[in-house]
Amino acid sequence: MGFTEEEIVRARKEALRKKNSSIYDKYLYIGNERLEFTMQEIIPPFVQMMFPKTFLDLPPEFAKKMYPSELRPAVIKTNPALTVNFAFTFFEAKLPMNEVADCARYYLASMKKMYPGNTYLNNGEHFMDKEETQILGWYSFSNPTLMEPIYNIHAYTSVEGRMLYCIFHTSKERFEVWKPHVFEAFNSIQSGRGKRV
């Protein structure tokens, strides 16, 4: 029994998906997008992480629309289609690693009070490294918009003893395929100056 060219292409693509399933692989497919992740400075020189090579800084005019408040994140990165977004703020505020989980729970409780119309999905905390010295506290939710709900992950950790606030958001469809890789990327966060995170 012969296969059509389309079936062969589909089978090859599926095999590559299974083989390349981590951001540490040479490349991987997330949805239909082929991406290469490399270690990059996100907030030079303090914060670096594994991040897609093709993502760019969001143009300021789009940043103002996406985050109307003047308190918008300091760094906003997006894919070329502007459909998948990461944002980061590195605060001066001190945050010891042993307070990261409590910090995430506090901000989740605040979000629930301020934005009761959101749908809150999951939350938790986990070690980012095998040595169990770095902690990521996080929660996920969707918020309604005029077009479609936006799905979000907000995460917190400590870098050089200071609070790093991380945001990921996209559509529901993309959220499901991106989610495991978002956590893999967040777990790769480290000091860009070689200091202990």
N, C-alpha and C positions, 0 to 999 in steps of 0.2 A: 504494500500500500504506500503510495507516494504522498509527500507532503507539499503543500503549496509554499511558494516563496514567503508569503506572509506568515504562515505557521512556523517556518524555520526561523525567521527573524524574531518572532515572538518567543520561541523556545530559547534562542540564544540570549535574548535580553533577560529572560527569567533566570537563566543559569548564571549570568553575570550579576544579577541582583542578589542571588543567594551567595555567590562567591564574595562579592564586595558589599558587605552589610554594615561596615563600621566607618566612622569618619577617619580612622587611622589607616584604612585601605587606600590604595593609590587613587581610587575614585569610587563613588557609589552613586546609585540612582535613588533619588527621593522623589516619589511620584514619577513623572516623566523627565525629570531634570537630572542631568549627569553633573555631579559636583565633585570638586577636589577641595579637601580641607587642608590647610597648613597652619602651623603655629604663627600667629600674628599679634602684633601689639594693638590692643583695642583702646587702651588709654595709656599712651606712652608717657613715661617709661614704666609705669606702675603695674599695668595689667596686660597679660597676654593670654591667649587661648587658641584652641583649634577653631578655625573659622573658614567659611567657604571663600575661595579665591575670587569669585565673581561678584561678591557683595560689595556695594559701594556706600559711601556716606549719603544719607538722604538729603537731597537739595533743601536749603533753608525754607523755600516757599512751601514745599510739601510738608516739612517738619512742623511749620506753624499751623497747617490745616489738620495734621494728624494729632498734634498735641497743642491745642489752642492756648493752654496756660503758659505763662512765662516761665513756669517751673518745669518746662519740658526736660527730658533726659539730655545729658551733656553729649552723648554719642548715640546716633541713630544710624543703623546700617540696614540696607535693604537689597533685595535681589533686583536685577535689571527691570523686571516687570512690576516692581513696587507692590508685590503681593505677599511677600514673606519678610517680616521685620524683626530686628533685634534692637534693643536700646539698653544703654548702660549709664549709670551715674555712680561715681566714686566719691563718697562723702568724706569730709574732714572728720566727721564724728567717729569716735573710737567704737569698735565692736569686737570684743574678745570672742574667740572661736566658740567658747562654751556658752555664749549668749545668742548664737545665730538662730537656733531653733525657736527660742522665746521671741526673738525679733520678728521672725516670719509669722508666728502665731499672733503677735500683737498687730502687725499690719493687716493680716487677714481679718481679724476682729474689727479693725477700723474700717476696712473696705466694706464689710457686711453692714455696718451701721450707716456709712455714707452712701452706699450704692445698693440698696436692698433689691433693686430691679435686676441685678446681675444673677446669673445662674452659677452657683459655686459648685465645682466639680470634685476635685481631689486636693489633698494637701498632705504634706509630710516633710520629713527631713531624712537625709542619708549621708553617709561618709562618701567623700569624693575620691578618696585614695585608699589603697590597700593598707597603709599604715594606720588608718583611722584617726588622722590628725586634722583633716579638713572636713567641714560640714557645710552642706547646702540645705537651707530651709526654703520651702516653696509652697505655692498653691496655684490652682488653675481655675479658670472661670470663663464664662462667655458673657458678653455685654451686648445689649440690643443696639442696632444702628438703623438708619432709614433704609439701607440696602439689605443687609443680612447681618446676623450676629457675628461678632468678632470673638475668636477664641484666644485665650491668653494664658501664659505662664509667667508668674512673677517669682523671682528667686533672690535669695540673699546669702551672702557669704562674707568672710573677712579676708582681706588682702592687706598684708603689712599692718594688721591691727585696725584697719579702717573698714567701714561698711561699703560693700559693693552691692548695688541693686541692679538686677538684670531683668529685662522684659523680653518676652517673645510673643508675637501675635500674628494671626493670619485667619483665613477662612476655616470653617469646620472641616471641609474636605482635606485641605492641606495640613491642618492641625494633626489629624490622626496619623498621617504618614511621617510628619516631621518630628512628632513628640519624642520618640526614643533617641533621635539624633540631637535634639535640643539638650536633653539631659547629658548626653555624651559630651557635647560641646561645653556646657556649663561645668561639668566635672573636670574638664581640662584646664580650668582657670588657674593661673599661678602668677606670682610676682614676676614682673618683667625685669626686675633688678637683681634677681637671684636670691632674694630674701625669702625667709619662710613665710608661707601664706598664712 
